[in-house]
Structure formats: C-alpha cells, structure tokens
C-alpha cells in the first residue's frame, strides 16, 4: 500500500505568506467589522435629529442603522461617524438598536439606545393671533417633549389634539374660544408616572404661550440688513442702525428705518460705525465711529434726516469708543467710554475729571444726569460700577466685583422700576447689589431690553434645542422675572448649519414693537433686522 507524504514548506515561506495576508487586510480597511461603543450625546431625547456614533474600525462609506433602517451617515474618522436620524428614529421614547457596517464588512455589534422624553416646552404657535369671531381653526404647537398622549389646553380648556411628532402637535380650536377679544394661554399637558404620595392621574404642564384674539394682528417683517447697533427715536418713530463696513448693503453708513413700513428712509456715510444713542427729545443721534488703528470719533446728527453732522475726534491712545449714552434731559451731554476711562462731553468738550479704567465696557445713565452705571464684560472680574457725574466730570463711587455673569453682557437701566439689567439675565439695584435673576439665567448668546412701563423684559437668544439651533424671543415678567411667552423667529435643522444668526441688539419701539439686529459673524458682514409687532410685546 503506497503512502502519501506531506509536502514540506520552508519556514520562511510560511512567514512570507502570513505577512502578505496581513498587508492585504490592512490595505482593505472597509472589510473590517466595525465596533460601536457609544453615542454623543450620550443621552438621546425625543426630537433628536443627529448624533455622533463613537466606536472603532470605521471606514469611508460606513453606514449606520437604527433598528435596522439605514441612516444618512458621514465618515469623520475611524472612531466617529456623524449620523442624521430619520423622523421615526426619535419620534417617541423607547429603545432602539444602533449598528454600523462598512462597505463589504459584516454588521457591527448592536448598541442598545434608550430614547428619553425631552423636557416639555412650548416654543411657538401658528397662528399667533386670530381676529374676533374667527371660525374653528387648527393651531400648530411647536416645541419639544411631546408624546402621543399630549393634550393641548387653551386657558385651561382641553382641545382636540393630534400628535404629529415629539416637536409638533395640532389642536382644533372651536369658534367659541375666539368670540371675545383677549389672549388664549396655550399649554401642553403630558401624562407622567406618579411619584410617592401622588394619586393618579399625574401630569406635567408646559410653559404657556399666548395666542391673541382680536388685538392688532401685527406680525414680523425682515430686512436683509446687517447692523452693529440699533437706537429708537420715539419722537419721529424711527429706528437707526449702524451698518458695518463689510455689509452687502449700505456698508459704512448710519441709516434710518421706518419700522411700520419696514423700509430704510435715510442714510449717511460713516466710517466703521458701531455704538448709537438717541436723545430723548428727538433732536440728536450720536454715533461712535472708527475701527482698530483708526482715531476714535464721536459724530452727532440732527434728527430725523441725519443732517448737520458734527464730529469730535478723540485721542488715538484711548483706543476704540466702547459705548456712548445721552444724558437724560440733556441732549448736548453724553457719557463716552474709552479704553482709558469714562468721560462726560458737553457738545464735544470733555469735563476735566475722567474715571480711569479700561473696562467700562457698557454704560448707562440713571434717572438723571448725575448718576452713571458701568459694567465690565471683557475680563473675569465682571465688575459693576456706580459713578457720579457733575460739573467737574466723573468719579467712581463703588466697584462691585462678580456681579455680571459673563462676557459681552450689555447693561440696560429702566427708570420706571429703577433697576439695571444685563443681557445674560442679571438684575442689579442702583447701589450695585445683585438681585434675583431671570428664570434660566445665565442666558447665553442673548440680548435684552427692559420695558418697565409694561412690566416686561424681552430677551432674544440663539440657542441649542437638542440637535437644532433656534433664534427665539422670550418675554418675562419684570417683577417676578419668570417666563411669560416665547416666539420662534428662525430655526436651523443642525447645530452645524450655516450661516447661523446671533443677536446683536434688541430695542422696543412704538406701543407693541420689538426690533432685533442679528449678525452671521464679524468677518462675514451678514445679518438681518427683524421687526416684530404683536400683543406678545404689550
């Protein structure tokens, strides 16, 4: 019987074959089986539209799967993928399985994801107002944290509600609820699990948002115009805007806007204009001009036509003009904040005494021309300053550290309630003592305007809402500092979307108007002016 003999392969041949196999696998990374370890954010809530998958062995062309459904996936690195989730992925709370494969690879392990209900919040209504006697209408409620059993209420009356998604509900409003002029407070109620000591049924109620009946419908107009600052002239009913040098339209001008018509009615050339201030009697508009390396200049214009310009050039060593404010009842007198200190000018002539500091970044007058307030919003001291103004000039009374919440918080004095407010939600009394703040403070990427006459404060903010970005206005009760209502101006589906707008300045105008200037960034020159008129403001 013959016997077969095994072929002998030299040892160096075995090593060479193994190396070739290893190189082949290394060169074809798409054949690797990926590994899924986590997500960012780690807590996924209803309404989430995008997330980052964290793991390993990802290759270009990798695809993420949510409960077996393909999701739009972008390769960012071998350890991360950016995923845009479909509408069904987070429409409701529950669990899901997340996995990934590369082109030509096996599917990865399945990572169990828990989707939690987002915090309940109503953001906006459509329509926001209806006429008296309106027939039955459908109200679209936009927000977050909605569930399939959410119920919309109108002044406490339950409405027939249809669930669209975790961010949208529709409700049928019967004509009887719109028969009398007034306001409907719209809330959303979710059923929740009862806690210890609570008897079912238990529920959570959202913030209220107002829908107006029979009041001036108002509305929103948008002017495609960038602006560094806004000032309201109540005498002539005009809003003035300082337009940056790189704006697509009206660059390097100070311009006047008729907010009722939404049109620009006058412009005057100005070099790098920024801070603006109008006198209470409607006689003058003051504008701070100049950029880095240019002489700081204060210009004054006759209102309303922006004629008769007079300019006063300041010492170049003083740096930029940080702020300018017109004294109450004294249209010829302004407080001017420079890099060297705070000075008072009368028709351009400086009073002798200057309060020295480089951090009087935002300035306000008190009830009269003898008291000034200033805030440091560029260094971590975050001071609040109380100063006196007299015939000899300006002197510091008090420096209170750590009053302001953060950088770029502009201050605003309201003579009706005699309080100073900051863009980040700060509240300060005239002696510099910090008072209770607005709900949710500190409020970042915000600007604000107090309205003591109506007992309200208005904030405009750009903020994250899960994975999307919102430009939103909110009204607060000036006494309790609690939220009254919200209005959504614009949204972006992703925090990566461009160009996002950030608020620059908000001012009250007329009986029920707000004007908001936004920017898309100092280098882009883009931005808008939103003119909003509604009972939301009253």
C-alpha positions in Angstrom: 0.0 0.0 0.0 1.5 3.3 -1.0 1.7 6.1 1.5 1.3 9.8 0.6 3.9 12.1 2.0 3.0 15.7 3.2 4.7 18.5 1.3 7.2 20.4 3.3 7.0 24.2 3.2 10.1 26.1 4.3 9.6 28.2 7.4 10.5 31.4 5.6 7.7 30.7 3.1 5.1 30.4 5.9 6.2 33.8 7.4 6.1 35.5 3.9 2.5 34.2 3.3 1.3 35.4 6.7 2.8 38.9 6.1 1.2 39.1 2.7 -2.2 38.2 4.2 -1.7 40.8 6.9 -0.8 43.5 4.4 -3.8 42.6 2.3 -6.2 43.0 5.3 -4.5 46.3 6.4 -4.9 47.8 2.9 -8.6 47.0 2.8 -10.0 48.6 5.9 -13.5 48.6 4.6 -13.6 44.9 5.1 -13.1 45.3 8.8 -16.1 44.6 11.1 -16.7 47.9 12.9 -17.3 48.3 16.6 -20.0 50.6 18.1 -19.3 51.7 21.7 -21.4 54.9 22.5 -23.1 57.9 21.1 -22.6 61.7 21.6 -24.7 63.0 23.1 -24.8 60.0 25.5 -28.4 60.8 26.5 -30.7 60.8 23.4 -34.1 62.6 23.7 -37.2 62.7 21.6 -36.8 65.1 18.7 -33.0 64.4 18.3 -32.2 64.7 14.7 -28.4 64.0 14.6 -25.7 62.4 16.8 -22.2 61.1 16.6 -21.5 57.4 16.8 -18.4 56.6 18.7 -16.5 53.3 18.1 -13.7 51.9 16.0 -12.7 50.4 12.7 -15.0 52.8 10.8 -14.1 53.4 7.1 -15.2 55.8 4.4 -18.6 54.8 3.2 -19.7 53.3 6.5 -23.4 53.3 7.2 -25.3 53.5 10.5 -28.5 51.6 11.1 -31.2 52.5 13.6 -33.4 49.5 14.3 -32.2 48.1 11.0 -33.1 51.3 9.0 -30.3 52.9 7.0 -29.5 56.4 8.3 -27.7 59.2 6.5 -24.1 58.8 7.6 -20.9 60.9 7.2 -17.5 59.4 7.9 -15.5 61.7 10.1 -12.7 59.4 11.4 -12.0 55.8 12.1 -13.5 56.3 15.5 -16.5 58.6 14.8 -19.4 58.9 12.4 -21.9 61.8 12.1 -25.4 60.5 11.6 -28.6 62.3 10.6 -31.5 60.4 12.1 -34.8 59.9 10.2 -38.0 61.3 11.6 -39.1 57.9 13.0 -35.9 57.4 15.0 -36.8 59.6 17.9 -40.4 60.4 17.4 -41.2 58.7 20.8 -39.5 57.5 23.9 -38.3 53.9 23.9 -35.3 51.8 23.0 -33.6 51.2 19.7 -30.6 49.2 18.4 -27.8 51.1 16.7 -25.3 49.3 14.4 -22.8 50.1 11.7 -21.3 48.3 8.7 -18.5 49.2 6.3 -18.8 48.5 2.6 -18.2 44.8 2.3 -18.0 44.1 6.0 -20.1 42.3 8.5 -22.5 44.3 10.6 -21.1 45.6 13.9 -22.4 44.8 17.4 -25.8 46.3 18.2 -25.7 49.0 20.8 -29.0 49.5 22.8 -30.1 53.1 22.9 -32.7 54.5 25.3 -34.6 57.5 23.9 -35.9 59.6 26.7 -38.7 62.2 26.5 -37.3 65.7 26.1 -38.2 68.3 28.7 -41.7 69.6 28.0 -41.6 73.0 26.4 -43.9 75.1 24.0 -41.8 77.3 21.7 -44.2 78.9 19.3 -47.8 78.9 17.9 -49.2 79.2 14.4 -51.2 81.2 14.0 -50.0 83.5 16.8 -53.2 85.7 16.5 -56.7 85.5 15.1 -59.5 88.0 14.6 -62.5 88.1 16.9 -65.2 85.8 15.6 -62.8 83.6 13.8 -64.3 80.2 12.8 -62.9 76.9 14.0 -59.2 76.8 13.2 -56.2 74.4 13.6 -53.5 75.6 15.9 -50.0 74.2 15.3 -48.0 74.0 18.5 -44.2 73.7 18.1 -42.0 72.7 21.0 -40.3 69.6 22.4 -41.1 66.8 24.8 -44.5 66.0 23.2 -45.8 62.4 23.5 -48.6 60.5 21.8 -50.9 61.3 24.7 -50.1 65.0 24.9 -53.1 67.3 25.4 -53.2 71.0 24.3 -55.1 73.4 26.6 -56.5 76.9 25.8 -56.9 78.9 29.0 -57.4 75.6 30.8 -59.9 74.2 28.3 -58.7 70.9 26.7 -58.6 70.9 22.9 -58.9 68.0 20.4 -55.2 67.2 19.9 -53.4 65.3 17.2 -49.8 64.1 17.8 -47.5 64.8 14.8 -44.1 64.3 16.4 -42.2 65.0 19.6 -41.8 68.6 18.4 -45.2 69.3 16.9 -48.9 69.0 17.9 -52.0 70.2 16.1 -55.2 71.2 18.0 -58.6 72.2 16.9 -59.7 75.5 18.5 -63.5 75.9 18.4 -65.0 79.3 17.3 -66.5 79.9 20.8 -63.0 80.4 22.2 -62.3 83.2 19.7 -65.6 85.0 20.2 -64.2 87.7 22.6 -61.1 89.8 22.3 -58.3 88.8 24.6 -55.5 86.2 24.9 -55.5 82.4 24.9 -52.8 80.9 27.1 -51.8 77.7 25.3 -50.2 74.9 27.3 -49.4 71.3 26.7 -50.0 68.6 29.4 -48.3 65.2 29.3 -49.2 62.2 31.5 -46.4 61.1 33.8 -45.7 58.4 36.3 -46.9 59.4 39.7 -44.3 59.9 42.4 -44.6 58.7 46.0 -47.6 60.2 47.7 -49.3 61.3 44.5 -52.6 59.9 43.4 -53.1 59.2 39.7 -53.6 60.6 37.2 -50.4 62.6 37.3 -49.2 65.1 34.7 -46.6 67.7 33.7 -47.6 71.1 32.3 -45.6 73.2 29.8 -44.9 76.9 29.9 -47.8 79.0 28.5 -47.5 80.8 25.1 -50.1 83.4 24.2 -52.4 83.4 21.1 -54.1 86.7 20.6 -57.7 87.3 19.7 -58.9 90.5 18.1 -55.9 92.5 19.1 -53.7 94.1 16.3 -52.5 91.1 14.4 -49.1 92.7 13.9 -46.6 90.3 12.5 -43.0 90.1 11.5 -41.0 91.9 8.8 -37.4 91.1 8.0 -34.9 93.5 6.5 -31.9 91.9 4.9 -29.5 94.3 6.5 -26.6 93.8 8.9 -26.3 96.1 11.8 -23.8 96.7 14.7 -26.3 98.6 16.9 -29.8 100.0 17.0 -31.3 103.1 18.5 -35.0 104.1 18.8 -36.2 107.6 18.3 -39.7 107.8 19.8 -40.3 111.4 18.7 -40.0 110.6 15.0 -40.9 106.9 15.1 -37.6 105.8 13.5 -35.1 103.1 14.3 -31.4 103.9 13.5 -28.9 101.2 12.6 -25.1 101.4 12.3 -24.0 99.3 9.3 -20.7 97.5 9.3 -18.0 98.2 6.7 -18.3 94.7 5.1 -22.1 94.6 4.9 -23.5 93.6 1.5 -25.8 96.7 1.5 -25.4 100.3 2.9 -21.9 99.5 4.2 -20.3 102.2 6.3 -23.5 104.1 6.9 -25.8 105.2 9.7 -29.3 104.5 8.3 -32.9 105.3 9.4 -35.7 102.6 9.3 -39.4 103.2 9.3 -40.5 100.2 11.3 -44.1 100.4 10.3 -43.3 100.2 6.6 -40.2 98.2 7.0 -38.2 100.5 4.8 -34.9 102.4 5.0 -35.7 106.1 4.6 -32.4 107.8 5.1 -28.6 107.1 5.2 -25.5 109.0 5.9 -21.9 107.8 5.2 -19.9 106.9 8.4 -16.6 105.2 8.8 -16.9 101.9 10.8 -19.9 103.0 12.9 -20.8 100.9 15.9 -22.5 102.2 19.2 -25.5 104.5 18.7 -27.5 106.7 21.2 -30.5 108.9 20.5 -31.5 111.8 22.7 -34.9 111.5 24.4 -36.2 114.8 22.8 -35.6 113.5 19.3 -33.0 116.2 18.5 -29.8 114.2 18.0 -28.3 110.9 17.2 -24.8 110.1 18.4 -22.6 107.5 16.7 -19.3 106.0 17.7 -17.0 105.7 14.7 -13.6 104.0 14.0 -12.0 100.6 13.9 -8.8 99.3 15.4 -5.9 101.6 14.3 -8.2 104.4 13.4 -8.8 107.6 15.5 -11.9 107.1 17.7 -14.5 109.6 16.6 -17.9 110.7 18.0 -20.3 112.1 15.5 -23.7 113.8 16.1 -26.5 114.1 13.5 -29.7 116.2 13.5 -32.8 114.1 13.5 -34.8 112.9 11.7 -32.9 113.4 8.5 -29.4 112.6 9.7 -28.2 116.0 8.6 -25.8 118.6 10.1 -23.2 116.2 11.1 -20.6 117.3 13.7 -17.6 115.1 14.7 -15.2 115.2 17.6 -12.0 113.1 17.2 -10.7 111.6 20.5 -7.1 110.9 21.5 -5.8 107.9 19.4 -4.2 106.4 22.5 -7.7 106.0 24.0 -8.5 103.1 21.7 -12.0 102.3 20.5 -15.1 104.0 21.8 -16.7 101.3 23.9 -20.1 102.9 24.5 -21.9 106.2 24.2 -25.1 107.2 26.1 -27.0 110.5 26.0 -27.8 112.1 29.4 -31.5 112.1 30.4 -33.0 115.6 29.7 -29.6 116.9 28.4 -29.3 116.2 24.6 -26.0 118.0 24.4 -24.4 115.8 27.0 -23.1 112.3 26.6 -21.1 109.8 28.6 -18.3 108.3 26.5 -16.5 105.1 27.4 -12.9 104.8 26.0 -10.1 102.4 26.6 -8.7 105.0 29.1 -11.8 105.7 31.1 -15.2 107.2 31.3 -15.6 110.9 30.3 -18.6 113.3 30.0 -18.7 115.5 27.0 -20.8 118.7 26.5 -21.1 119.5 22.8 -17.9 117.5 22.3 -16.0 119.3 25.1 -14.7 116.9 27.9 -15.3 117.7 31.5 -12.0 117.7 33.4 -12.4 114.7 35.7 -12.2 111.2 34.0 -12.9 108.0 35.8 -9.9 105.9 34.7 -10.4 102.3 33.7 -10.2 100.2 30.6 -13.2 98.0 31.5 -16.2 100.4 31.5 -17.4 98.4 28.6 -21.2 99.1 28.8 -22.6 102.3 30.2 -26.0 103.6 31.3 -27.3 106.8 32.9 -29.5 106.6 36.0 -32.7 108.7 36.4 -30.9 111.9 35.8 -27.6 113.3 34.6 -25.8 112.9 38.0 -25.6 109.1 38.2 -23.9 106.6 35.9 -23.6 102.8 35.8 -21.0 100.7 34.0 -20.2 97.0 33.6 -17.0 95.1 32.9 -17.8 92.4 30.4 -14.4 91.6 29.0 -12.4 90.4 32.0 -13.3 87.8 34.6 -13.7 90.4 37.3 -17.2 91.0 35.8 -17.5 94.2 37.9 -20.5 96.5 38.2 -19.6 100.2 38.8 -21.6 103.0 40.3 -20.3 106.5 39.4 -21.3 110.1 39.9 -21.3 112.9 37.2 -21.0 116.6 38.0 -19.8 119.8 36.5 -16.2 118.7 37.1 -16.6 115.3 35.4 -16.9 111.7 36.5 -15.8 109.9 39.7 -16.2 106.3 40.9 -18.4 105.7 43.9 -18.4 101.9 44.0 -16.8 98.9 42.3 -18.7 95.7 43.0 -16.9 92.6 41.6 -18.5 89.4 40.2 -22.0 90.9 39.6 -22.1 90.3 35.8 -22.5 86.8 34.6 -20.1 86.7 31.7 -18.5 88.2 28.6 -20.4 90.7 26.3 -23.3 91.3 28.7 -24.6 94.8 28.0 -26.4 96.6 30.7 -29.8 98.4 30.5 -31.3 100.8 33.0 -35.1 101.1 33.4 -36.1 104.3 35.0 -39.6 103.1 35.8 -38.5 100.2 38.1 -35.1 101.8 38.8 -33.1 98.6 38.1 -30.2 97.7 35.9 -30.5 94.6 33.8 -27.9 92.6 31.9 -28.1 90.6 28.6 -27.4 87.4 30.4 -30.2 87.8 32.9 -28.6 89.8 35.7 -30.6 92.2 37.9 -28.8 94.9 39.9 -30.1 97.7 42.1 -28.8 101.3 41.8 -26.3 100.7 44.6 -24.8 97.7 42.9 -26.5 94.9 44.9 -27.3 91.8 42.9 -31.0 90.9 42.9 -32.8 87.6 41.9 -32.2 86.8 38.2 -34.5 85.9 35.4 -35.6 82.3 35.2 -32.9 80.2 33.4 -30.1 82.7 33.9 -27.3 82.9 32.9 -28.8 83.2 29.4 -26.0 82.9 26.8 -26.0 84.3 23.3 -28.7 86.7 24.3 -29.5 90.4 24.2 -32.3 92.0 26.2 -34.5 95.1 26.6 -36.4 96.0 29.7 -39.9 97.7 29.5 -40.9 98.9 32.9 -43.9 100.7 31.6 -45.4 97.3 30.6 -43.8 95.3 33.4 -41.9 93.1 30.9 -38.4 92.2 29.8 -37.6 90.8 26.3 -34.7 88.5 25.5 -33.6 87.4 22.1 -31.3 84.4 22.1 -29.6 81.9 19.7 -29.6 78.5 21.5 -29.4 74.8 21.1 -32.6 72.8 21.1 -31.4 69.2 21.0 -29.5 69.0 17.7 -31.1 72.0 16.1 -30.5 75.8 16.6 -33.2 78.3 17.4 -33.4 82.1 17.2 -36.1 82.8 19.8 -37.6 85.8 21.6 -39.0 85.5 25.1 -40.9 87.8 27.4 -40.5 87.8 31.1 -42.5 89.4 34.0 -40.2 92.2 35.2 -41.4 91.8 38.7 -41.2 88.0 39.2 -38.6 87.5 36.4 -40.5 84.4 35.3 -41.2 83.4 31.7 -44.4 84.7 30.1 -44.2 83.6 26.4 -41.9 82.7 23.5 -41.8 83.5 19.8 -39.7 81.5 17.4 -38.1 83.7 14.8 -35.9 81.2 12.9 -34.6 77.7 13.2 -31.7 75.7 11.8 -32.0 71.9 11.5 -28.5 71.3 12.7 -26.0 73.0 15.1 -23.6 72.7 12.2 -25.9 74.6 9.8 -24.6 77.8 8.4 -24.9 80.7 8.4 -26.4 80.9 11.9 -27.5 84.3 13.2 -26.6 85.6 16.6 -28.4 88.5 18.3 -26.6 91.9 18.4 -29.2 94.3 19.8 -32.9 94.4 20.6 -34.9 97.6 21.2 -38.5 98.4 22.0 -40.4 100.6 19.5 -43.9 102.0 19.4 -46.6 100.5 21.6 -46.1 96.9 20.7 -42.9 96.6 18.7 -39.5 95.0 19.0 -36.6 95.4 16.6 -33.7 92.8 16.7 -30.4 93.1 14.8 -28.5 89.9 14.1 -25.1 89.0 12.7 -23.7 86.0 11.0 -20.2 86.9 12.2 -17.8 89.8 12.2 -15.9 88.5 9.2 -19.0 87.8 7.0 -20.8 91.1 7.2 -24.1 89.3 7.1 -27.2 89.8 9.3 -30.8 90.8 9.5 -33.1 93.2 11.2 -36.3 91.6 12.5 -39.3 94.0 13.0 -41.8 92.4 15.3 -45.1 93.9 16.3 -47.6 91.9 18.3 -49.6 91.7 21.5 -46.7 89.5 22.7 -45.0 92.8 23.3 -47.8 94.6 25.1 
